C-alpha cells in the first residue's frame, strides 16, 4: 500500500522523485523519504507528508541522476522518522524502499541479531536490507545475486527498489505480490508502484511479474527471475492522461471524481453498447462466453467498496440472468476450503487490480476447473493478468482514497454482464433486453441531474455534521447502496455509520434511534417502496431524523421524511447508480465541514496490496 518511485538516467532525479511521490501519496502518507546516489548515497526522510520531506530537503544537497523515493502506509512500526523509508543496511552498503509485508521478518531478524546485526527501526524492510548485505558480504557475490539469493529466503510480498553503494550507476528492483512498473524512456528508466508518476515522461511500460529481479542502468535493463532464468521484458503502451492526475477546478480529488461519474459511466459502456442501443458486446469475455452461458453458479470475490458493487451484481445476475450467485469477502474466502469446480464462474472485482486478498482468492481457485474472470480498472494489473478473461471498467485514474467513480463503473460492468447473459440464457426476451440496454445509456444524464442538487445536499450535511452516529437503510438491490453510503461516511468523516436492510432495523438497530440519529432511507418508487415507507414511519415514531433518497415526483415521501433528495425515475436494475451519488456527496460535505482530510483519511490508503 506504500508508494515507490525511482529514476535512473541523465536528468536530475530529485524533482522527478518529489513529483512522483506527490502523485503516489494516495497510496500512503504516514511518512516519506528519498535516497539519491551522487558520490555516495544521501537519504532524507521524515514522518509526515511529502511536503514535510520537501521542507526537510530544502537547502540540502539533492544532486544526482539516480535515486528512489517512498511514501509510507505503516504496517510494521508506527509512523516515525526512524521507520520511514528508505532503510539502510547496517554498513550502509544497501538502501531499500519496500511495499509489502515480509511475513518471516521476526525469524530473519533473530538470525541477523545472532550474526551481530543491530536494528534502528521496527520495520520488516530493514530486515531485508540487512539480509541482502549479509548475503553480499558472506558469499562475496554481486549485488544482483545477493538480492536474488536473499529473496529466496523471504516469505511474503514485496515490491523493492535497491541502491548498492559499492555498485554505483544502477538500480535493482524486485517484485512478488506487490506491483512495480518500469517506464521505458530514451536513455532513462522510471520505476513506480503504478503508472501515475510515469505518464508525464513515457507511455511505454513494463509490468514486472512475480519473482522477477531487474538490474537497470541508463542504457540497459536486464530482467531475470530469482533462479537466474533470463526474462524478455514485454513493453506495453499505456493510455493515460496527465490531466487525470490534477484536481482541476475542484478542491479535492474525491469531489472531482464524484462529478466525473457521468463521464466514467459513459466510458465504461462506450463501444460496448451498439450505436442503436439494442445490444451489448464485451470483447474481453467473448472467448469464454460459452462457459459463462452454461455456468451453474457465480462466486464474486472482492473487498470494501468493490464488495458492495458485487452485492449489487448478485441481484442483477440472479434477477436478469437467473444464475445463482454467492458474494464472498476475498479476505475470508482465501483461507477457507471452498467447494469450487467445473461449471463455476469466479469473478474478482478490484479497482486497482492489485488488492492482495482478492488476488489471493483468484489464486486459491486456480486448477479447480472454475472459470476465473476479472473486473478491474488498471490495464496490466495482476488480476487482469492472472484471470482467464475479464472487463476493464475504464473509470480513469481514481486518486481519492474513498472510492466513488470506481463503484459506479463496476456496477455498470456487472449490469452489462447480467443483461448480456440474460439474453443469451433466454431469460430476457428481445424487447426486455433492448429496453434495459437503452436505459443504461441514459444513466449518465440522470447522474448529472443528481449532481445538480449538490447545494441542497451540502445544506443537509451542515445539519448533521456533529452527529456521532448514522444509519443507512435500503431494500433489495438498494441494500448494498446503504452499505456503501455508510462506508463513505465512516471513511472520510470518522462518524460511526452502519448500513442495514431496512427490515432488519427492528432486529436491533432501532434501539439506537433518537433525535440525534440521522437515518438515511433509500426509498425509490419500486415494488418495495411501501415497505420502506413503513420503516421510515417506525424511525419517526421514535424521534429519529430521516433523510430520504426518493424518486422525483413522489409527494408522499415529503410528509414522512425530514429531508428529501430526489433522483430521476429509472429502471430498478439501474437505480443503485443514481441512489449512491447523493450519499457520496453527503459524506464529502460532512467531512469537509468537520475539517477532515477528504482525499487522505487517517489510517487508510488507496490500494490495499498487503494483508
C-alpha positions in Angstrom: 0.0 0.0 0.0 3.1 2.2 0.0 4.2 4.3 -3.0 7.5 3.8 -4.7 9.1 5.9 -7.4 12.7 5.7 -8.8 14.7 7.1 -11.6 17.9 6.3 -13.5 19.1 8.4 -16.5 20.7 11.7 -17.3 18.2 14.1 -15.6 18.4 15.3 -12.1 16.5 12.7 -10.1 15.2 14.8 -7.2 12.4 16.7 -8.9 11.2 13.6 -10.6 11.1 11.7 -7.3 9.3 14.5 -5.4 6.7 14.9 -8.2 6.2 11.2 -8.3 5.7 10.9 -4.6 3.1 13.7 -4.7 1.2 11.6 -7.3 1.6 8.5 -5.2 0.6 10.0 -1.9 -2.8 8.4 -2.1 -1.1 5.1 -1.5 0.3 6.1 1.8 1.0 9.3 3.7 2.4 8.4 7.2 6.0 9.3 6.2 8.1 9.9 3.1 11.8 9.7 2.1 14.2 9.7 -0.8 17.7 8.3 -1.4 20.0 9.9 -4.0 23.2 8.4 -5.4 25.8 11.0 -6.1 29.3 10.2 -4.9 27.7 8.2 -2.1 24.1 7.7 -1.1 22.2 10.6 0.7 19.0 9.9 2.5 16.3 12.4 3.6 13.2 11.0 5.3 10.7 12.0 7.9 7.4 11.3 9.5 4.6 13.2 7.7 3.7 14.0 4.1 5.7 14.7 1.0 5.5 18.5 1.8 7.3 17.7 5.1 10.0 15.8 3.1 10.4 18.8 0.8 10.9 21.1 3.8 13.5 18.8 5.2 15.4 18.6 1.9 15.3 22.4 1.4 18.9 23.8 1.2 20.3 20.2 1.3 22.4 18.6 -1.4 20.0 16.9 -3.8 22.1 16.4 -6.9 22.4 13.1 -8.8 20.7 11.4 -11.6 19.9 8.1 -9.8 17.5 7.9 -6.9 14.4 6.4 -5.3 11.6 7.6 -3.1 8.9 6.2 -0.9 5.7 7.3 0.7 4.5 5.0 3.5 1.4 3.4 4.9 2.5 1.9 8.1 2.4 -1.8 8.7 5.4 -2.8 10.9 6.2 0.0 13.2 4.4 3.3 13.9 4.8 6.3 11.7 8.1 7.9 12.7 11.4 9.3 11.3 13.2 6.0 12.1 10.5 3.8 10.5 10.3 5.9 7.3 11.9 4.5 4.1 14.5 4.3 2.6 16.2 1.9 5.0 19.9 1.3 5.0 21.7 -1.9 5.9 24.0 -1.8 8.9 27.1 -0.9 6.9 25.3 1.3 4.5 26.1 -0.9 1.5 22.4 -1.3 0.6 19.5 1.1 0.7 16.0 -0.3 0.2 12.4 1.0 -0.3 9.7 -1.6 0.0 6.0 -2.1 -0.5 4.6 -5.3 1.1 5.0 -7.4 4.1 7.7 -9.9 4.9 5.9 -12.5 6.9 9.0 -14.2 8.3 10.7 -11.0 9.3 10.9 -11.9 13.0 12.7 -15.2 12.3 15.1 -13.4 10.0 15.7 -10.6 12.4 16.6 -13.0 15.2 19.1 -14.8 12.9 20.7 -11.5 11.9 21.0 -10.3 15.5 22.8 -13.5 16.3 25.2 -12.7 13.5 25.9 -9.3 15.0 23.5 -7.0 13.2 21.7 -4.2 15.1 18.4 -2.5 14.0 17.4 1.1 14.1 13.8 0.7 13.2 10.8 -1.6 13.8 10.3 -2.4 10.2 10.5 -5.6 8.2 12.2 -3.6 5.4 15.3 -3.0 7.5 15.5 -6.8 7.9 15.5 -7.1 4.1 18.3 -4.6 3.8 20.5 -6.4 6.3 19.7 -9.8 4.9 20.8 -8.6 1.4 24.0 -7.1 2.9 24.8 -10.2 4.9 24.4 -12.4 1.8 26.6 -9.9 -0.3 29.4 -10.0 2.2 29.2 -13.6 3.4 29.1 -15.1 -0.1 31.2 -12.4 -1.9 28.7 -12.1 -4.8 27.4 -9.3 -6.9 24.6 -7.1 -5.7 22.2 -8.7 -8.1 23.0 -12.2 -6.9 22.8 -11.1 -3.3 19.3 -9.8 -3.9 18.2 -12.9 -5.7 19.7 -15.3 -3.0 18.2 -13.3 -0.1 14.8 -13.2 -1.7 14.7 -17.0 -1.9 14.6 -16.9 1.9 11.8 -14.4 2.2 8.1 -15.3 2.8 5.6 -12.6 2.0 5.1 -9.8 -0.5 7.4 -7.2 -1.8 7.9 -4.5 -4.4 11.5 -3.4 -3.9 13.9 -0.9 -5.3 17.5 -1.1 -4.1 20.7 1.0 -4.3 24.1 -0.5 -3.7 26.8 1.9 -2.7 29.5 -0.4 -4.0 28.0 -0.8 -7.4 27.0 2.8 -8.4 25.2 3.7 -11.6 22.4 1.2 -11.3 19.1 0.4 -9.6 17.9 -3.0 -8.7 14.2 -3.9 -8.5 12.2 -6.9 -7.5 8.6 -7.8 -7.2 6.4 -10.5 -5.7 2.8 -9.9 -4.9 3.2 -6.1 -4.9 3.2 -4.1 -8.1 6.1 -2.5 -9.9 6.0 -0.8 -13.2 9.1 0.2 -15.2 8.8 3.1 -17.6 11.0 3.0 -20.6 12.4 6.3 -21.9 15.3 7.2 -24.2 18.5 6.6 -22.2 16.5 6.6 -18.9 14.1 4.4 -16.9 11.5 5.2 -14.3 10.1 2.8 -11.7 6.9 3.2 -9.7 4.2 1.3 -7.8 1.7 2.3 -10.5 1.8 4.3 -13.7 0.8 7.7 -12.2 4.3 9.1 -11.8 5.4 7.7 -15.1 2.8 9.0 -17.6 4.4 12.5 -17.8 7.6 11.1 -19.2 6.7 8.0 -21.2 3.8 5.8 -22.3 6.0 2.7 -22.7 5.9 0.5 -19.6 7.0 -3.0 -18.4 4.9 -4.7 -15.8 7.2 -6.8 -13.6 6.0 -10.3 -12.8 6.3 -12.1 -9.5 9.8 -13.3 -8.5 11.5 -11.1 -11.2 14.6 -9.1 -10.5 15.6 -6.2 -12.7 19.1 -4.5 -12.9 18.7 -1.1 -14.5 21.2 1.4 -15.8 20.5 4.4 -18.1 21.3 2.3 -21.1 20.2 -1.2 -20.2 17.6 -3.3 -18.5 18.4 -6.9 -17.5 15.5 -9.0 -16.2 15.8 -12.4 -14.6 13.8 -14.5 -12.1 15.1 -15.5 -8.7 16.7 -18.6 -10.2 18.7 -16.8 -12.9 16.5 -17.5 -15.8 16.6 -14.6 -18.2 13.3 -13.0 -19.0 12.3 -11.0 -22.0 10.6 -7.7 -21.0 7.2 -7.1 -22.7 6.8 -3.4 -23.4 3.2 -2.1 -23.4 1.8 1.2 -24.4 -0.4 2.8 -21.7 -3.2 5.3 -22.4 -3.4 7.7 -19.5 -3.6 11.5 -19.5 -1.7 13.6 -17.0 -4.8 15.8 -16.7 -6.4 12.9 -14.8 -3.8 13.4 -12.1 -4.9 17.0 -11.5 -7.8 18.3 -9.3 -8.7 21.0 -11.9 -11.3 23.4 -10.5 -12.2 21.1 -7.6 -10.9 21.4 -4.1 -10.5 17.7 -3.7 -9.9 14.7 -5.9 -12.9 13.0 -4.3 -15.3 15.7 -5.4 -13.8 15.8 -8.8 -14.3 12.0 -9.1 -17.9 12.2 -7.9 -18.6 14.8 -10.6 -16.8 12.6 -13.2 -19.3 9.8 -12.9 -21.5 10.8 -15.9 -18.3 10.6 -18.0 -16.8 7.5 -16.3 -20.0 5.5 -16.7 -20.2 6.6 -20.3 -16.6 5.4 -20.8 -17.4 2.1 -19.2 -20.1 1.3 -21.8 -18.7 3.2 -24.7 -18.0 0.9 -27.6 -19.7 -2.0 -25.7 -23.2 -0.9 -26.4 -24.3 -0.8 -30.0 -24.9 2.6 -31.5 -28.7 1.9 -31.8 -28.7 0.8 -28.1 -30.0 -2.7 -28.7 -27.2 -5.0 -27.7 -24.0 -5.3 -25.6 -20.6 -6.7 -26.8 -18.0 -7.4 -24.1 -14.9 -8.3 -26.1 -12.9 -9.2 -23.0 -15.1 -12.3 -22.3 -16.0 -13.4 -25.8 -13.6 -16.3 -25.8 -15.2 -17.7 -22.6 -18.8 -16.8 -23.3 -20.0 -20.4 -23.8 -18.8 -21.3 -20.3 -20.4 -18.2 -18.9 -23.7 -19.0 -20.5 -23.6 -22.6 -19.1 -22.3 -21.6 -15.7 -24.1 -23.4 -12.9 -23.0 -20.8 -10.2 -21.3 -17.5 -9.9 -18.9 -16.6 -7.0 -17.9 -13.0 -6.7 -14.8 -12.1 -4.5 -14.0 -8.6 -3.6 -13.2 -6.2 -0.7 -14.6 -2.9 0.6 -16.4 -0.8 -1.9 -15.9 -3.5 -4.6 -17.7 -6.0 -2.3 -20.6 -3.7 -2.2 -20.6 -3.5 -6.0 -20.5 -7.3 -6.0 -23.7 -7.4 -3.9 -25.4 -5.3 -6.5 -24.1 -7.7 -9.1 -25.7 -10.6 -7.1 -29.1 -9.0 -7.5 -28.5 -8.3 -11.2 -27.2 -11.7 -12.2 -29.8 -13.6 -10.3 -32.7 -11.4 -11.4 -31.8 -11.0 -15.1 -29.6 -14.0 -15.9 -31.2 -16.4 -13.4 -27.9 -17.9 -12.2 -27.2 -18.4 -8.5 -24.6 -16.0 -7.1 -22.6 -16.0 -3.9 -20.6 -12.9 -2.9 -17.6 -13.5 -0.7 -15.2 -11.3 1.2 -11.9 -12.2 -0.5 -10.1 -11.9 2.8 -12.2 -14.8 4.2 -12.6 -16.8 1.0 -8.8 -17.2 0.6 -8.5 -19.0 3.9 -11.4 -21.3 3.5 -11.6 -24.6 1.7 -14.3 -23.5 -0.7 -16.2 -26.1 -2.8 -15.4 -24.8 -6.3 -15.1 -26.7 -9.5 -16.1 -27.3 -13.1 -19.1 -25.2 -14.2 -18.5 -22.5 -11.6 -17.7 -18.9 -12.6 -15.5 -16.9 -10.2 -15.4 -13.1 -10.7 -12.8 -11.0 -8.9 -13.5 -7.3 -8.6 -10.8 -4.7 -7.7 -10.3 -1.1 -8.7 -6.6 -1.4 -8.7 -6.4 -5.0 -9.9 -3.7 -5.4 -7.1 -5.8 -6.0 -4.0 -3.9 -8.6 -2.1 -6.8 -10.6 -0.7 -8.7 -10.6 -4.0 -5.7 -11.7 -5.9 -5.0 -14.5 -3.4 -8.7 -15.6 -3.7 -8.2 -16.0 -7.5 -5.1 -18.0 -7.0 -7.0 -20.1 -4.5 -9.4 -21.5 -7.1 -6.9 -21.9 -10.0 -6.7 -25.5 -11.0 -10.2 -26.3 -9.7 -11.8 -26.2 -13.2 -13.7 -23.0 -12.4 -13.6 -20.1 -14.9 -11.9 -17.0 -13.5 -12.8 -13.5 -14.6 -11.6 -10.1 -13.5 -13.3 -6.7 -13.3 -10.7 -4.0 -12.7 -9.7 -0.5 -13.7 -6.0 -0.8 -14.3 -4.7 -2.3 -17.5 -1.8 -4.7 -16.9 -2.6 -5.2 -13.3 -2.1 -8.5 -11.6 -5.7 -9.5 -11.6 -6.0 -8.7 -15.3 -3.0 -10.9 -16.0 -3.9 -13.8 -13.7 -7.6 -14.3 -14.8 -8.6 -16.0 -18.0 -10.7 -13.1 -19.2 -12.4 -10.0 -17.9 -13.7 -6.5 -18.4 -11.9 -3.2 -17.7 -14.1 -0.6 -16.1 -12.3 2.3 -17.9 -13.1 4.6 -15.0 -9.9 6.5 -15.4 -7.4 7.3 -12.6 -9.1 7.4 -9.2 -6.9 9.2 -6.6 -9.3 9.9 -3.8 -8.9 7.1 -1.2 -12.6 6.8 -0.8 -13.7 5.1 -4.0 -16.6 6.7 -5.9 -16.5 6.5 -9.7 -14.9 3.1 -9.5 -18.1 1.8 -7.7 -20.5 3.1 -10.3 -18.2 1.8 -13.2 -18.1 -1.6 -11.5 -21.9 -1.7 -11.3 -22.1 -0.7 -14.9 -19.9 -3.6 -16.0 -21.9 -6.0 -13.8 -25.2 -4.7 -15.3 -23.9 -5.2 -18.8 -22.8 -8.8 -17.9 -26.2 -9.6 -16.4 -28.2 -8.2 -19.3 -25.9 -9.9 -21.8 -26.1 -13.3 -20.1 -29.8 -12.9 -19.5 -30.2 -12.5 -23.3 -28.0 -15.4 -24.1 -29.6 -17.7 -21.5 -33.0 -16.7 -22.9 -34.2 -15.2 -19.6 -34.7 -11.8 -21.2 -36.7 -11.6 -24.4 -35.5 -9.3 -27.1 -37.8 -6.4 -26.1 -36.7 -6.6 -22.4 -33.1 -6.8 -23.4 -33.3 -3.7 -25.6 -35.2 -1.8 -23.0 -32.5 -2.5 -20.3 -29.7 -1.6 -22.6 -31.3 1.6 -23.8 -32.0 2.6 -20.2 -28.3 2.0 -19.3 -27.3 4.6 -21.9 -29.5 7.2 -20.2 -27.8 6.8 -16.8 -25.0 9.4 -17.3 -27.5 12.2 -18.0 -29.6 11.1 -15.0 -26.5 11.1 -12.7 -25.8 14.7 -14.0 -29.3 15.7 -12.7 -28.5 14.3 -9.3 -25.2 16.2 -9.2 -27.2 19.4 -9.8 -28.6 19.0 -6.3 -25.2 19.3 -4.6 -26.1 22.7 -3.0 -29.1 21.1 -1.3 -27.1 18.1 -0.2 -24.4 20.4 1.3 -27.1 22.2 3.4 -28.3 18.8 4.7 -24.7 17.9 5.6 -24.4 21.0 7.7 -27.4 19.9 9.7 -25.9 16.6 10.6 -22.2 17.2 10.7 -22.0 16.8 14.5 -24.0 13.6 14.6 -22.0 10.8 16.4 -23.8 8.0 14.5 -25.9 7.4 11.4 -28.0 4.6 9.9 -28.5 3.8 6.3 -31.4 1.7 5.2 -32.2 0.1 1.9 -34.1 -2.9 0.5 -33.4 -5.3 -2.4 -30.9 -4.1 -4.9 -30.5 -0.8 -2.9 -29.4 -2.5 0.3 -25.8 -2.6 -0.9 -26.1 1.1 -1.6 -27.0 1.7 2.1 -23.8 -0.2 3.0 -21.8 1.9 0.6 -23.3 5.1 1.9 -22.3 4.1 5.5 -18.8 3.2 4.4 -18.2 6.5 2.7 -19.3 8.4 5.8 -17.1 6.3 8.1 -14.1 6.6 5.8 -13.8 10.3 5.4 -15.7 11.9 8.3 -15.0 9.4 11.0 -18.7 9.3 12.0 -19.8 5.8 13.1 -22.3 4.6 10.5 -24.0 1.3 9.6 -25.9 0.1 6.7 -28.8 -2.3 7.1 -31.6 -4.0 5.1 -34.5 -1.8 6.1 -36.5 -4.7 7.6 -33.6 -5.7 9.8 -33.8 -2.4 11.7 -36.4 -3.9 14.0 -34.0 -6.7 14.9 -31.7 -4.5 17.0 -30.6 -1.2 15.4 -33.9 0.6 16.1 -32.7 0.7 19.8 -30.2 3.3 18.7 -32.7 5.7 17.2 -33.2 9.0 18.9 -33.4 12.7 17.9 -29.6 12.8 17.4 -29.6 9.9 14.9 -29.9 10.7 11.2 -31.3 7.8 9.3 -30.9 7.6 5.5 -33.7 5.7 3.9 -33.3 4.8 0.2 -37.0 4.8 -0.8 -37.3 4.8 -4.5 -40.6 4.2 -6.3 -40.3 0.4 -6.8 -42.2 -2.6 -5.6 -40.6 -2.3 -2.1 -41.4 1.3 -1.6 -44.4 0.8 0.7 -42.3 -1.5 2.9 -39.5 1.1 3.2 -42.1 3.9 3.9 -43.3 1.8 6.8 -39.7 1.6 8.2 -39.5 5.4 7.9 -42.6 5.8 10.0 -41.0 3.5 12.6 -38.0 5.7 12.8 -40.1 8.9 13.0 -42.2 7.4 15.8 -39.0 7.1 17.9 -37.8 10.7 17.3 -35.3 9.9 14.6 -34.4 12.3 11.8 -35.0 10.8 8.3 -33.2 11.8 5.1 -34.9 10.1 2.2 -33.5 9.3 -1.2 -36.6 9.2 -3.3 -37.8 9.2 -6.9 -38.7 12.6 -8.3 -42.4 13.2 -8.2 -43.1 11.3 -5.0 -45.0 13.8 -2.9 -46.0 11.3 -0.2 -42.4 11.0 1.0 -42.2 14.7 1.8 -44.8 14.1 4.6 -42.7 11.3 6.0 -39.1 12.4 5.9 -37.3 15.4 7.4 -35.4 16.0 4.2 -35.7 14.5 0.7 -33.1 14.2 -2.0 -34.6 13.3 -5.4 -33.3 11.1 -8.1 -34.8 10.7 -11.6 -37.2 7.8 -12.3 -35.3 4.9 -13.7 -35.4 1.1 -14.1 -34.9 -0.5 -10.7 -31.9 -2.5 -12.1 -30.0 0.7 -12.5 -31.2 2.6 -9.5 -28.0 2.0 -7.5 -26.1 4.1 -10.0 -28.3 7.1 -9.1 -29.0 6.5 -5.4 -25.4 6.3 -4.4 -24.5 9.7 -5.7 -26.3 11.8 -3.0 -24.7 9.6 -0.4 -21.2 10.2 -1.8 -21.9 14.0 -1.8 -23.3 13.9 1.7 -20.2 12.1 3.1 -17.9 14.5 1.3 -19.6 17.7 2.6 -19.9 16.4 6.1 -16.2 15.5 6.1 -15.3 19.0 4.7 -17.5 20.7 7.4 -15.7 18.7 10.1 -12.3 19.7 8.8 -11.3 16.2 7.7 -8.7 15.4 5.1 -11.1 14.1 2.5 -8.5 12.7 0.0 -6.2 11.2 2.6 -8.4 10.0 5.5 -6.5 8.7 8.6 -5.2 5.2 8.7 -6.4 4.4 5.1 -4.6 4.0 1.8 -6.0 3.6 -1.7 -4.7 0.3 -2.9 -4.6 -2.5 -0.3 -1.7 -4.5 -1.6 -0.9 -6.2 1.7 -3.0 -8.3 4.1 
